[in-house]
Amino acid sequence: MTKTGDFEADVRSRYYSWIQDQRWLNRKDPAVRDLLLDTWHDDFTAYLILEGVPDQYASRVASCAYEQGHSGGYAEVLNSAEDLIEIFKTR
């Protein structure tokens, strides 16, 4: 599976879940594991900034959305972020 660069599409196509699964499957092989860098937080933060969240809040918003939705998977985290993004759009 390859990353498209469209964060929302990558989340919906389960790219990040696939990376997490592959890292778990290859946890005993550091050479393979290190090739599968999980860039979730950095990509999510960049997405939030593009959606209008100010730079200084993006990391905290990403963490909050992850906390709210992680039990349902990455798509649910993205859904949780939509409400948080709206807060900054209405300012």
One Martini backbone bead per residue (centre of mass of N, CA, C, O) as a GRO file, in nm:
protein
   91
    1MET     BB    1   0.100   0.035   0.020
    2THR     BB    2   0.032   0.377  -0.061
    3LYS     BB    3   0.094   0.705  -0.035
    4THR     BB    4  -0.074   0.998  -0.164
    5GLY     BB    5  -0.098   1.286   0.025
    6ASP     BB    6  -0.397   1.248   0.103
    7PHE     BB    7  -0.494   1.235   0.408
    8GLU     BB    8  -0.794   1.155   0.400
    9ALA     BB    9  -0.759   0.921   0.196
   10ASP     BB   10  -0.556   0.759   0.367
   11VAL     BB   11  -0.746   0.708   0.598
   12ARG     BB   12  -0.987   0.577   0.438
   13SER     BB   13  -0.777   0.348   0.314
   14ARG     BB   14  -0.592   0.251   0.568
   15TYR     BB   15  -0.288   0.323   0.577
   16TYR     BB   16  -0.224   0.361   0.886
   17SER     BB   17  -0.319   0.080   0.970
   18TRP     BB   18  -0.120  -0.075   0.795
   19ILE     BB   19   0.136   0.033   0.924
   20GLN     BB   20   0.076  -0.068   1.207
   21ASP     BB   21   0.061  -0.367   1.130
   22GLN     BB   22   0.347  -0.392   1.004
   23ARG     BB   23   0.502  -0.308   1.256
   24TRP     BB   24   0.402  -0.544   1.426
   25LEU     BB   25   0.493  -0.781   1.239
   26ASN     BB   26   0.806  -0.631   1.239
   27ARG     BB   27   0.920  -0.595   1.542
   28LYS     BB   28   1.184  -0.803   1.504
   29ASP     BB   29   1.262  -0.610   1.242
   30PRO     BB   30   1.425  -0.320   1.225
   31ALA     BB   31   1.471  -0.277   0.922
   32VAL     BB   32   1.169  -0.283   0.848
   33ARG     BB   33   1.040  -0.102   1.062
   34ASP     BB   34   1.206   0.162   0.982
   35LEU     BB   35   1.071   0.185   0.694
   36LEU     BB   36   0.786   0.213   0.862
   37LEU     BB   37   0.697   0.508   0.898
   38ASP     BB   38   0.503   0.683   1.135
   39THR     BB   39   0.327   0.996   1.032
   40TRP     BB   40   0.060   1.072   1.163
   41HIS     BB   41   0.101   1.331   1.340
   42ASP     BB   42   0.230   1.511   1.124
   43ASP     BB   43   0.003   1.484   0.913
   44PHE     BB   44  -0.229   1.578   1.096
   45THR     BB   45  -0.118   1.857   1.164
   46ALA     BB   46  -0.101   1.959   0.871
   47TYR     BB   47  -0.403   1.929   0.815
   48LEU     BB   48  -0.507   2.124   1.034
   49ILE     BB   49  -0.370   2.374   0.920
   50LEU     BB   50  -0.517   2.364   0.642
   51GLU     BB   51  -0.807   2.385   0.809
   52GLY     BB   52  -0.731   2.643   1.031
   53VAL     BB   53  -0.533   2.566   1.241
   54PRO     BB   54  -0.323   2.689   1.440
   55ASP     BB   55  -0.006   2.605   1.494
   56GLN     BB   56  -0.011   2.625   1.820
   57TYR     BB   57  -0.273   2.399   1.819
   58ALA     BB   58  -0.243   2.139   1.642
   59SER     BB   59  -0.118   1.928   1.837
   60ARG     BB   60  -0.348   1.942   2.049
   61VAL     BB   61  -0.579   1.867   1.859
   62ALA     BB   62  -0.466   1.594   1.774
   63SER     BB   63  -0.463   1.471   2.059
   64CYS     BB   64  -0.765   1.508   2.121
   65ALA     BB   65  -0.879   1.346   1.882
   66TYR     BB   66  -0.734   1.084   1.955
   67GLU     BB   67  -0.861   1.047   2.234
   68GLN     BB   68  -1.162   1.037   2.128
   69GLY     BB   69  -1.110   0.813   1.858
   70HIS     BB   70  -0.902   0.562   1.874
   71SER     BB   71  -1.099   0.316   1.929
   72GLY     BB   72  -1.213   0.355   1.611
   73GLY     BB   73  -0.982   0.477   1.468
   74TYR     BB   74  -0.864   0.697   1.234
   75ALA     BB   75  -1.141   0.787   1.120
   76GLU     BB   76  -1.251   0.877   1.400
   77VAL     BB   77  -1.042   1.094   1.449
   78LEU     BB   78  -1.122   1.265   1.206
   79ASN     BB   79  -1.411   1.312   1.302
   80SER     BB   80  -1.332   1.457   1.568
   81ALA     BB   81  -1.183   1.697   1.425
   82GLU     BB   82  -1.417   1.850   1.291
   83ASP     BB   83  -1.518   1.999   1.546
   84LEU     BB   84  -1.249   2.141   1.610
   85ILE     BB   85  -1.221   2.297   1.346
   86GLU     BB   86  -1.483   2.467   1.375
   87ILE     BB   87  -1.387   2.650   1.603
   88PHE     BB   88  -1.177   2.805   1.412
   89LYS     BB   89  -1.385   2.896   1.184
   90THR     BB   90  -1.571   3.081   1.400
   91ARG     BB   91  -1.360   3.318   1.487
   0.00000   0.00000   0.00000
